[in-house]
Every structure is written in C-alpha cells, then in structure tokens.
Amino acid sequence: MQKPYQWLAWFSTVFLLLSAALAAFNIYPVYVWGFIISNTLWMIIGVLWKEKSLVVMNFGLTIIYVAGLLYEFAV
C-alpha cells in the first residue's frame, strides 16, 4: 500500500536535490533557502505520515539553517 501524499514526498525530494546542487556550486544564500523549504516540506510529510524521526530530523535541520542565516545577516 502506498503512503498518502506521495506526490509531496517526491516534490520535496527533487527540491532537496536541487538545493544540494546549488550548495555544491556555492550559490549562497539561495541554497540555504532551498534547504529550509525542502526540510520544512519533509517535516510536514513526517507529520502527515506520523513518522516522528522525519519530523525531528527535518525540524532540527530547518532550525540549523535558519540560525545560520540569522547569524550571517544579523552580525
């Protein structure tokens, strides 16, 4: 049986891969925003799928990226 919202998971995966490609070519800060968006989407998927590990991991990653942006632009 296929999990619900599979289309959202695939969209988020593609977005995450594009963000990684941007990071590989150091397209800053665009890649950071891409990671924030894709990790937030994966966090939502974790909630929809009731997968706590996905929620915790992607929440943590989102907080790390946001903190990095705040540090970079607030200092």
PDB file of N, CA, C and O in Angstrom:
ATOM      1  N   MET A   1       0.836  -1.185   0.000  1.00  0.00           N
ATOM      2  CA  MET A   1       0.000   0.000   0.000  1.00  0.00           C
ATOM      3  C   MET A   1       0.884   1.254   0.000  1.00  0.00           C
ATOM      4  O   MET A   1       1.857   1.350   0.749  1.00  0.00           O
ATOM      5  N   GLN A   2       0.529   2.176  -0.832  1.00  0.00           N
ATOM      6  CA  GLN A   2       1.285   3.420  -0.973  1.00  0.00           C
ATOM      7  C   GLN A   2       0.865   4.425   0.106  1.00  0.00           C
ATOM      8  O   GLN A   2      -0.315   4.554   0.432  1.00  0.00           O
ATOM      9  N   LYS A   3       1.859   5.129   0.648  1.00  0.00           N
ATOM     10  CA  LYS A   3       1.559   6.142   1.656  1.00  0.00           C
ATOM     11  C   LYS A   3       0.865   7.331   1.002  1.00  0.00           C
ATOM     12  O   LYS A   3       1.099   7.618  -0.172  1.00  0.00           O
ATOM     13  N   PRO A   4       0.005   8.029   1.763  1.00  0.00           N
ATOM     14  CA  PRO A   4      -0.639   9.226   1.198  1.00  0.00           C
ATOM     15  C   PRO A   4       0.386  10.344   1.005  1.00  0.00           C
ATOM     16  O   PRO A   4       1.463  10.335   1.602  1.00  0.00           O
ATOM     17  N   TYR A   5       0.033  11.276   0.181  1.00  0.00           N
ATOM     18  CA  TYR A   5       0.867  12.450  -0.108  1.00  0.00           C
ATOM     19  C   TYR A   5       2.213  12.065  -0.724  1.00  0.00           C
ATOM     20  O   TYR A   5       3.215  12.749  -0.516  1.00  0.00           O
ATOM     21  N   GLN A   6       2.229  10.984  -1.470  1.00  0.00           N
ATOM     22  CA  GLN A   6       3.459  10.539  -2.124  1.00  0.00           C
ATOM     23  C   GLN A   6       3.969  11.588  -3.103  1.00  0.00           C
ATOM     24  O   GLN A   6       5.178  11.753  -3.260  1.00  0.00           O
ATOM     25  N   TRP A   7       3.068  12.290  -3.754  1.00  0.00           N
ATOM     26  CA  TRP A   7       3.469  13.334  -4.704  1.00  0.00           C
ATOM     27  C   TRP A   7       4.243  14.439  -3.990  1.00  0.00           C
ATOM     28  O   TRP A   7       5.197  14.985  -4.544  1.00  0.00           O
ATOM     29  N   LEU A   8       3.837  14.772  -2.757  1.00  0.00           N
ATOM     30  CA  LEU A   8       4.525  15.801  -1.991  1.00  0.00           C
ATOM     31  C   LEU A   8       5.919  15.329  -1.583  1.00  0.00           C
ATOM     32  O   LEU A   8       6.867  16.114  -1.571  1.00  0.00           O
ATOM     33  N   ALA A   9       6.037  14.061  -1.253  1.00  0.00           N
ATOM     34  CA  ALA A   9       7.342  13.500  -0.900  1.00  0.00           C
ATOM     35  C   ALA A   9       8.293  13.561  -2.097  1.00  0.00           C
ATOM     36  O   ALA A   9       9.463  13.907  -1.938  1.00  0.00           O
ATOM     37  N   TRP A  10       7.806  13.232  -3.282  1.00  0.00           N
ATOM     38  CA  TRP A  10       8.655  13.287  -4.476  1.00  0.00           C
ATOM     39  C   TRP A  10       9.025  14.725  -4.827  1.00  0.00           C
ATOM     40  O   TRP A  10      10.168  14.998  -5.194  1.00  0.00           O
ATOM     41  N   PHE A  11       8.077  15.638  -4.719  1.00  0.00           N
ATOM     42  CA  PHE A  11       8.368  17.044  -4.978  1.00  0.00           C
ATOM     43  C   PHE A  11       9.438  17.542  -4.013  1.00  0.00           C
ATOM     44  O   PHE A  11      10.376  18.228  -4.418  1.00  0.00           O
ATOM     45  N   SER A  12       9.293  17.192  -2.733  1.00  0.00           N
ATOM     46  CA  SER A  12      10.254  17.618  -1.721  1.00  0.00           C
ATOM     47  C   SER A  12      11.632  17.016  -1.963  1.00  0.00           C
ATOM     48  O   SER A  12      12.651  17.666  -1.726  1.00  0.00           O
ATOM     49  N   THR A  13      11.661  15.787  -2.431  1.00  0.00           N
ATOM     50  CA  THR A  13      12.938  15.129  -2.741  1.00  0.00           C
ATOM     51  C   THR A  13      13.644  15.834  -3.888  1.00  0.00           C
ATOM     52  O   THR A  13      14.848  16.085  -3.817  1.00  0.00           O
ATOM     53  N   VAL A  14      12.911  16.154  -4.937  1.00  0.00           N
ATOM     54  CA  VAL A  14      13.503  16.861  -6.077  1.00  0.00           C
ATOM     55  C   VAL A  14      13.998  18.234  -5.642  1.00  0.00           C
ATOM     56  O   VAL A  14      15.082  18.658  -6.043  1.00  0.00           O
ATOM     57  N   PHE A  15      13.215  18.926  -4.828  1.00  0.00           N
ATOM     58  CA  PHE A  15      13.602  20.248  -4.328  1.00  0.00           C
ATOM     59  C   PHE A  15      14.859  20.148  -3.472  1.00  0.00           C
ATOM     60  O   PHE A  15      15.738  21.007  -3.554  1.00  0.00           O
ATOM     61  N   LEU A  16      14.947  19.105  -2.653  1.00  0.00           N
ATOM     62  CA  LEU A  16      16.121  18.888  -1.814  1.00  0.00           C
ATOM     63  C   LEU A  16      17.363  18.622  -2.664  1.00  0.00           C
ATOM     64  O   LEU A  16      18.439  19.143  -2.367  1.00  0.00           O
ATOM     65  N   LEU A  17      17.226  17.827  -3.704  1.00  0.00           N
ATOM     66  CA  LEU A  17      18.350  17.551  -4.605  1.00  0.00           C
ATOM     67  C   LEU A  17      18.797  18.806  -5.351  1.00  0.00           C
ATOM     68  O   LEU A  17      19.994  19.027  -5.532  1.00  0.00           O
ATOM     69  N   LEU A  18      17.851  19.621  -5.780  1.00  0.00           N
ATOM     70  CA  LEU A  18      18.210  20.884  -6.431  1.00  0.00           C
ATOM     71  C   LEU A  18      18.942  21.813  -5.463  1.00  0.00           C
ATOM     72  O   LEU A  18      19.877  22.512  -5.853  1.00  0.00           O
ATOM     73  N   SER A  19      18.519  21.816  -4.213  1.00  0.00           N
ATOM     74  CA  SER A  19      19.197  22.630  -3.198  1.00  0.00           C
ATOM     75  C   SER A  19      20.618  22.139  -2.971  1.00  0.00           C
ATOM     76  O   SER A  19      21.533  22.944  -2.797  1.00  0.00           O
ATOM     77  N   ALA A  20      20.805  20.838  -2.971  1.00  0.00           N
ATOM     78  CA  ALA A  20      22.149  20.275  -2.815  1.00  0.00           C
ATOM     79  C   ALA A  20      23.035  20.653  -4.000  1.00  0.00           C
ATOM     80  O   ALA A  20      24.221  20.930  -3.824  1.00  0.00           O
ATOM     81  N   ALA A  21      22.464  20.664  -5.202  1.00  0.00           N
ATOM     82  CA  ALA A  21      23.231  21.084  -6.381  1.00  0.00           C
ATOM     83  C   ALA A  21      23.624  22.553  -6.264  1.00  0.00           C
ATOM     84  O   ALA A  21      24.748  22.923  -6.605  1.00  0.00           O
ATOM     85  N   LEU A  22      22.724  23.377  -5.792  1.00  0.00           N
ATOM     86  CA  LEU A  22      23.047  24.793  -5.577  1.00  0.00           C
ATOM     87  C   LEU A  22      24.150  24.942  -4.533  1.00  0.00           C
ATOM     88  O   LEU A  22      25.029  25.792  -4.674  1.00  0.00           O
ATOM     89  N   ALA A  23      24.106  24.124  -3.491  1.00  0.00           N
ATOM     90  CA  ALA A  23      25.144  24.169  -2.457  1.00  0.00           C
ATOM     91  C   ALA A  23      26.490  23.723  -3.025  1.00  0.00           C
ATOM     92  O   ALA A  23      27.531  24.268  -2.658  1.00  0.00           O
ATOM     93  N   ALA A  24      26.469  22.745  -3.909  1.00  0.00           N
ATOM     94  CA  ALA A  24      27.716  22.255  -4.498  1.00  0.00           C
ATOM     95  C   ALA A  24      28.414  23.342  -5.311  1.00  0.00           C
ATOM     96  O   ALA A  24      29.641  23.356  -5.410  1.00  0.00           O
ATOM     97  N   PHE A  25      27.639  24.244  -5.886  1.00  0.00           N
ATOM     98  CA  PHE A  25      28.205  25.341  -6.665  1.00  0.00           C
ATOM     99  C   PHE A  25      28.212  26.659  -5.886  1.00  0.00           C
ATOM    100  O   PHE A  25      28.423  27.732  -6.453  1.00  0.00           O
ATOM    101  N   ASN A  26      27.975  26.553  -4.570  1.00  0.00           N
ATOM    102  CA  ASN A  26      28.049  27.676  -3.638  1.00  0.00           C
ATOM    103  C   ASN A  26      27.189  28.870  -4.068  1.00  0.00           C
ATOM    104  O   ASN A  26      27.642  30.014  -4.046  1.00  0.00           O
ATOM    105  N   ILE A  27      25.956  28.587  -4.454  1.00  0.00           N
ATOM    106  CA  ILE A  27      25.002  29.643  -4.800  1.00  0.00           C
ATOM    107  C   ILE A  27      24.330  30.097  -3.505  1.00  0.00           C
ATOM    108  O   ILE A  27      23.191  29.738  -3.209  1.00  0.00           O
ATOM    109  N   TYR A  28      25.073  30.894  -2.750  1.00  0.00           N
ATOM    110  CA  TYR A  28      24.644  31.334  -1.426  1.00  0.00           C
ATOM    111  C   TYR A  28      23.928  32.669  -1.520  1.00  0.00           C
ATOM    112  O   TYR A  28      24.376  33.507  -2.303  1.00  0.00           O
ATOM    113  N   PRO A  29      22.892  32.928  -0.816  1.00  0.00           N
ATOM    114  CA  PRO A  29      22.176  32.118   0.163  1.00  0.00           C
ATOM    115  C   PRO A  29      21.002  31.346  -0.432  1.00  0.00           C
ATOM    116  O   PRO A  29      20.169  30.819   0.306  1.00  0.00           O
ATOM    117  N   VAL A  30      20.929  31.277  -1.758  1.00  0.00           N
ATOM    118  CA  VAL A  30      19.783  30.608  -2.393  1.00  0.00           C
ATOM    119  C   VAL A  30      19.676  29.158  -1.942  1.00  0.00           C
ATOM    120  O   VAL A  30      18.581  28.669  -1.666  1.00  0.00           O
ATOM    121  N   TYR A  31      20.827  28.464  -1.866  1.00  0.00           N
ATOM    122  CA  TYR A  31      20.758  27.060  -1.471  1.00  0.00           C
ATOM    123  C   TYR A  31      20.285  26.897  -0.030  1.00  0.00           C
ATOM    124  O   TYR A  31      19.647  25.896   0.300  1.00  0.00           O
ATOM    125  N   VAL A  32      20.584  27.852   0.820  1.00  0.00           N
ATOM    126  CA  VAL A  32      20.118  27.769   2.217  1.00  0.00           C
ATOM    127  C   VAL A  32      18.592  27.870   2.253  1.00  0.00           C
ATOM    128  O   VAL A  32      17.930  27.109   2.960  1.00  0.00           O
ATOM    129  N   TRP A  33      18.044  28.807   1.492  1.00  0.00           N
ATOM    130  CA  TRP A  33      16.582  28.924   1.415  1.00  0.00           C
ATOM    131  C   TRP A  33      15.970  27.654   0.836  1.00  0.00           C
ATOM    132  O   TRP A  33      14.909  27.215   1.280  1.00  0.00           O
ATOM    133  N   GLY A  34      16.637  27.064  -0.154  1.00  0.00           N
ATOM    134  CA  GLY A  34      16.151  25.800  -0.716  1.00  0.00           C
ATOM    135  C   GLY A  34      16.113  24.697   0.320  1.00  0.00           C
ATOM    136  O   GLY A  34      15.150  23.933   0.386  1.00  0.00           O
ATOM    137  N   PHE A  35      17.174  24.609   1.141  1.00  0.00           N
ATOM    138  CA  PHE A  35      17.190  23.606   2.204  1.00  0.00           C
ATOM    139  C   PHE A  35      16.112  23.889   3.249  1.00  0.00           C
ATOM    140  O   PHE A  35      15.479  22.960   3.750  1.00  0.00           O
ATOM    141  N   ILE A  36      15.901  25.145   3.579  1.00  0.00           N
ATOM    142  CA  ILE A  36      14.858  25.488   4.555  1.00  0.00           C
ATOM    143  C   ILE A  36      13.491  25.046   4.039  1.00  0.00           C
ATOM    144  O   ILE A  36      12.707  24.442   4.770  1.00  0.00           O
ATOM    145  N   ILE A  37      13.218  25.352   2.779  1.00  0.00           N
ATOM    146  CA  ILE A  37      11.921  24.981   2.194  1.00  0.00           C
ATOM    147  C   ILE A  37      11.772  23.465   2.103  1.00  0.00           C
ATOM    148  O   ILE A  37      10.743  22.920   2.504  1.00  0.00           O
ATOM    149  N   SER A  38      12.783  22.785   1.584  1.00  0.00           N
ATOM    150  CA  SER A  38      12.667  21.330   1.409  1.00  0.00           C
ATOM    151  C   SER A  38      12.602  20.601   2.747  1.00  0.00           C
ATOM    152  O   SER A  38      11.838  19.646   2.887  1.00  0.00           O
ATOM    153  N   ASN A  39      13.397  21.035   3.741  1.00  0.00           N
ATOM    154  CA  ASN A  39      13.324  20.389   5.050  1.00  0.00           C
ATOM    155  C   ASN A  39      11.994  20.668   5.742  1.00  0.00           C
ATOM    156  O   ASN A  39      11.474  19.809   6.455  1.00  0.00           O
ATOM    157  N   THR A  40      11.441  21.858   5.539  1.00  0.00           N
ATOM    158  CA  THR A  40      10.120  22.153   6.094  1.00  0.00           C
ATOM    159  C   THR A  40       9.064  21.259   5.450  1.00  0.00           C
ATOM    160  O   THR A  40       8.178  20.743   6.132  1.00  0.00           O
ATOM    161  N   LEU A  41       9.163  21.079   4.139  1.00  0.00           N
ATOM    162  CA  LEU A  41       8.225  20.180   3.459  1.00  0.00           C
ATOM    163  C   LEU A  41       8.350  18.757   3.980  1.00  0.00           C
ATOM    164  O   LEU A  41       7.343  18.083   4.195  1.00  0.00           O
ATOM    165  N   TRP A  42       9.583  18.294   4.184  1.00  0.00           N
ATOM    166  CA  TRP A  42       9.771  16.943   4.715  1.00  0.00           C
ATOM    167  C   TRP A  42       9.278  16.826   6.145  1.00  0.00           C
ATOM    168  O   TRP A  42       8.823  15.758   6.553  1.00  0.00           O
ATOM    169  N   MET A  43       9.359  17.894   6.907  1.00  0.00           N
ATOM    170  CA  MET A  43       8.816  17.887   8.257  1.00  0.00           C
ATOM    171  C   MET A  43       7.289  17.728   8.197  1.00  0.00           C
ATOM    172  O   MET A  43       6.705  16.975   8.976  1.00  0.00           O
ATOM    173  N   ILE A  44       6.658  18.442   7.271  1.00  0.00           N
ATOM    174  CA  ILE A  44       5.204  18.325   7.084  1.00  0.00           C
ATOM    175  C   ILE A  44       4.836  16.903   6.670  1.00  0.00           C
ATOM    176  O   ILE A  44       3.861  16.340   7.168  1.00  0.00           O
ATOM    177  N   ILE A  45       5.613  16.329   5.764  1.00  0.00           N
ATOM    178  CA  ILE A  45       5.361  14.942   5.344  1.00  0.00           C
ATOM    179  C   ILE A  45       5.473  14.000   6.541  1.00  0.00           C
ATOM    180  O   ILE A  45       4.670  13.079   6.691  1.00  0.00           O
ATOM    181  N   GLY A  46       6.479  14.239   7.397  1.00  0.00           N
ATOM    182  CA  GLY A  46       6.625  13.413   8.589  1.00  0.00           C
ATOM    183  C   GLY A  46       5.402  13.484   9.480  1.00  0.00           C
ATOM    184  O   GLY A  46       4.983  12.473  10.044  1.00  0.00           O
ATOM    185  N   VAL A  47       4.820  14.676   9.615  1.00  0.00           N
ATOM    186  CA  VAL A  47       3.595  14.826  10.407  1.00  0.00           C
ATOM    187  C   VAL A  47       2.447  14.069   9.739  1.00  0.00           C
ATOM    188  O   VAL A  47       1.702  13.353  10.407  1.00  0.00           O
ATOM    189  N   LEU A  48       2.305  14.228   8.421  1.00  0.00           N
ATOM    190  CA  LEU A  48       1.221  13.559   7.699  1.00  0.00           C
ATOM    191  C   LEU A  48       1.356  12.041   7.756  1.00  0.00           C
ATOM    192  O   LEU A  48       0.353  11.330   7.818  1.00  0.00           O
ATOM    193  N   TRP A  49       2.587  11.544   7.736  1.00  0.00           N
ATOM    194  CA  TRP A  49       2.836  10.103   7.787  1.00  0.00           C
ATOM    195  C   TRP A  49       2.978   9.576   9.203  1.00  0.00           C
ATOM    196  O   TRP A  49       3.126   8.371   9.408  1.00  0.00           O
ATOM    197  N   LYS A  50       2.934  10.481  10.191  1.00  0.00           N
ATOM    198  CA  LYS A  50       3.112  10.108  11.607  1.00  0.00           C
ATOM    199  C   LYS A  50       4.463   9.416  11.824  1.00  0.00           C
ATOM    200  O   LYS A  50       4.563   8.417  12.536  1.00  0.00           O
ATOM    201  N   GLU A  51       5.508   9.986  11.178  1.00  0.00           N
ATOM    202  CA  GLU A  51       6.885   9.480  11.302  1.00  0.00           C
ATOM    203  C   GLU A  51       7.679  10.475  12.135  1.00  0.00           C
ATOM    204  O   GLU A  51       8.160  11.484  11.619  1.00  0.00           O
ATOM    205  N   LYS A  52       7.812  10.191  13.417  1.00  0.00           N
ATOM    206  CA  LYS A  52       8.464  11.131  14.330  1.00  0.00           C
ATOM    207  C   LYS A  52       9.919  11.390  13.957  1.00  0.00           C
ATOM    208  O   LYS A  52      10.414  12.502  14.138  1.00  0.00           O
ATOM    209  N   SER A  53      10.606  10.379  13.441  1.00  0.00           N
ATOM    210  CA  SER A  53      12.013  10.569  13.089  1.00  0.00           C
ATOM    211  C   SER A  53      12.159  11.590  11.954  1.00  0.00           C
ATOM    212  O   SER A  53      13.097  12.388  11.963  1.00  0.00           O
ATOM    213  N   LEU A  54      11.259  11.576  10.995  1.00  0.00           N
ATOM    214  CA  LEU A  54      11.293  12.570   9.917  1.00  0.00           C
ATOM    215  C   LEU A  54      11.015  13.968  10.455  1.00  0.00           C
ATOM    216  O   LEU A  54      11.653  14.935  10.039  1.00  0.00           O
ATOM    217  N   VAL A  55      10.079  14.073  11.366  1.00  0.00           N
ATOM    218  CA  VAL A  55       9.736  15.371  11.946  1.00  0.00           C
ATOM    219  C   VAL A  55      10.923  15.936  12.714  1.00  0.00           C
ATOM    220  O   VAL A  55      11.303  17.089  12.511  1.00  0.00           O
ATOM    221  N   VAL A  56      11.507  15.134  13.589  1.00  0.00           N
ATOM    222  CA  VAL A  56      12.601  15.608  14.435  1.00  0.00           C
ATOM    223  C   VAL A  56      13.820  15.982  13.594  1.00  0.00           C
ATOM    224  O   VAL A  56      14.403  17.049  13.785  1.00  0.00           O
ATOM    225  N   MET A  57      14.204  15.111  12.668  1.00  0.00           N
ATOM    226  CA  MET A  57      15.385  15.383  11.845  1.00  0.00           C
ATOM    227  C   MET A  57      15.205  16.652  11.012  1.00  0.00           C
ATOM    228  O   MET A  57      16.097  17.500  10.990  1.00  0.00           O
ATOM    229  N   ASN A  58      14.094  16.793  10.342  1.00  0.00           N
ATOM    230  CA  ASN A  58      13.899  17.933   9.460  1.00  0.00           C
ATOM    231  C   ASN A  58      13.590  19.217  10.224  1.00  0.00           C
ATOM    232  O   ASN A  58      13.905  20.306   9.744  1.00  0.00           O
ATOM    233  N   PHE A  59      12.985  19.112  11.390  1.00  0.00           N
ATOM    234  CA  PHE A  59      12.827  20.283  12.244  1.00  0.00           C
ATOM    235  C   PHE A  59      14.194  20.788  12.688  1.00  0.00           C
ATOM    236  O   PHE A  59      14.476  21.985  12.646  1.00  0.00           O
ATOM    237  N   GLY A  60      15.034  19.852  13.112  1.00  0.00           N
ATOM    238  CA  GLY A  60      16.385  20.219  13.531  1.00  0.00           C
ATOM    239  C   GLY A  60      17.181  20.866  12.417  1.00  0.00           C
ATOM    240  O   GLY A  60      17.843  21.881  12.634  1.00  0.00           O
ATOM    241  N   LEU A  61      17.126  20.291  11.227  1.00  0.00           N
ATOM    242  CA  LEU A  61      17.851  20.856  10.091  1.00  0.00           C
ATOM    243  C   LEU A  61      17.329  22.244   9.727  1.00  0.00           C
ATOM    244  O   LEU A  61      18.110  23.143   9.414  1.00  0.00           O
ATOM    245  N   THR A  62      16.023  22.414   9.768  1.00  0.00           N
ATOM    246  CA  THR A  62      15.435  23.719   9.462  1.00  0.00           C
ATOM    247  C   THR A  62      15.914  24.777  10.457  1.00  0.00           C
ATOM    248  O   THR A  62      16.269  25.890  10.067  1.00  0.00           O
ATOM    249  N   ILE A  63      15.919  24.426  11.726  1.00  0.00           N
ATOM    250  CA  ILE A  63      16.382  25.362  12.762  1.00  0.00           C
ATOM    251  C   ILE A  63      17.853  25.720  12.538  1.00  0.00           C
ATOM    252  O   ILE A  63      18.234  26.881  12.685  1.00  0.00           O
ATOM    253  N   ILE A  64      18.670  24.746  12.187  1.00  0.00           N
ATOM    254  CA  ILE A  64      20.094  24.990  11.937  1.00  0.00           C
ATOM    255  C   ILE A  64      20.281  25.955  10.774  1.00  0.00           C
ATOM    256  O   ILE A  64      21.073  26.892  10.874  1.00  0.00           O
ATOM    257  N   TYR A  65      19.569  25.743   9.681  1.00  0.00           N
ATOM    258  CA  TYR A  65      19.701  26.632   8.518  1.00  0.00           C
ATOM    259  C   TYR A  65      19.187  28.041   8.825  1.00  0.00           C
ATOM    260  O   TYR A  65      19.801  29.025   8.412  1.00  0.00           O
ATOM    261  N   VAL A  66      18.086  28.143   9.533  1.00  0.00           N
ATOM    262  CA  VAL A  66      17.559  29.462   9.894  1.00  0.00           C
ATOM    263  C   VAL A  66      18.539  30.177  10.821  1.00  0.00           C
ATOM    264  O   VAL A  66      18.783  31.372  10.659  1.00  0.00           O
ATOM    265  N   ALA A  67      19.094  29.464  11.781  1.00  0.00           N
ATOM    266  CA  ALA A  67      20.063  30.056  12.700  1.00  0.00           C
ATOM    267  C   ALA A  67      21.290  30.558  11.933  1.00  0.00           C
ATOM    268  O   ALA A  67      21.822  31.628  12.230  1.00  0.00           O
ATOM    269  N   GLY A  68      21.728  29.782  10.956  1.00  0.00           N
ATOM    270  CA  GLY A  68      22.866  30.206  10.136  1.00  0.00           C
ATOM    271  C   GLY A  68      22.581  31.475   9.366  1.00  0.00           C
ATOM    272  O   GLY A  68      23.433  32.360   9.283  1.00  0.00           O
ATOM    273  N   LEU A  69      21.382  31.574   8.797  1.00  0.00           N
ATOM    274  CA  LEU A  69      21.021  32.801   8.075  1.00  0.00           C
ATOM    275  C   LEU A  69      20.941  33.992   9.018  1.00  0.00           C
ATOM    276  O   LEU A  69      21.421  35.079   8.698  1.00  0.00           O
ATOM    277  N   LEU A  70      20.335  33.783  10.178  1.00  0.00           N
ATOM    278  CA  LEU A  70      20.243  34.869  11.156  1.00  0.00           C
ATOM    279  C   LEU A  70      21.637  35.320  11.599  1.00  0.00           C
ATOM    280  O   LEU A  70      21.894  36.518  11.722  1.00  0.00           O
ATOM    281  N   TYR A  71      22.515  34.380  11.833  1.00  0.00           N
ATOM    282  CA  TYR A  71      23.878  34.718  12.237  1.00  0.00           C
ATOM    283  C   TYR A  71      24.597  35.483  11.135  1.00  0.00           C
ATOM    284  O   TYR A  71      25.285  36.469  11.400  1.00  0.00           O
ATOM    285  N   GLU A  72      24.437  35.027   9.912  1.00  0.00           N
ATOM    286  CA  GLU A  72      25.137  35.634   8.777  1.00  0.00           C
ATOM    287  C   GLU A  72      24.672  37.079   8.523  1.00  0.00           C
ATOM    288  O   GLU A  72      25.487  37.958   8.245  1.00  0.00           O
ATOM    289  N   PHE A  73      23.378  37.307   8.620  1.00  0.00           N
ATOM    290  CA  PHE A  73      22.845  38.615   8.234  1.00  0.00           C
ATOM    291  C   PHE A  73      22.577  39.545   9.414  1.00  0.00           C
ATOM    292  O   PHE A  73      22.327  40.734   9.213  1.00  0.00           O
ATOM    293  N   ALA A  74      22.625  39.025  10.643  1.00  0.00           N
ATOM    294  CA  ALA A  74      22.359  39.854  11.814  1.00  0.00           C
ATOM    295  C   ALA A  74      23.649  40.362  12.460  1.00  0.00           C
ATOM    296  O   ALA A  74      23.620  41.302  13.253  1.00  0.00           O
ATOM    297  N   VAL A  75      24.762  39.750  12.124  1.00  0.00           N
ATOM    298  CA  VAL A  75      26.033  40.142  12.762  1.00  0.00           C
ATOM    299  C   VAL A  75      26.756  41.174  11.937  1.00  0.00           C
ATOM    300  O   VAL A  75      27.839  41.619  12.316  1.00  0.00           O
TER     301      VAL A  75
END
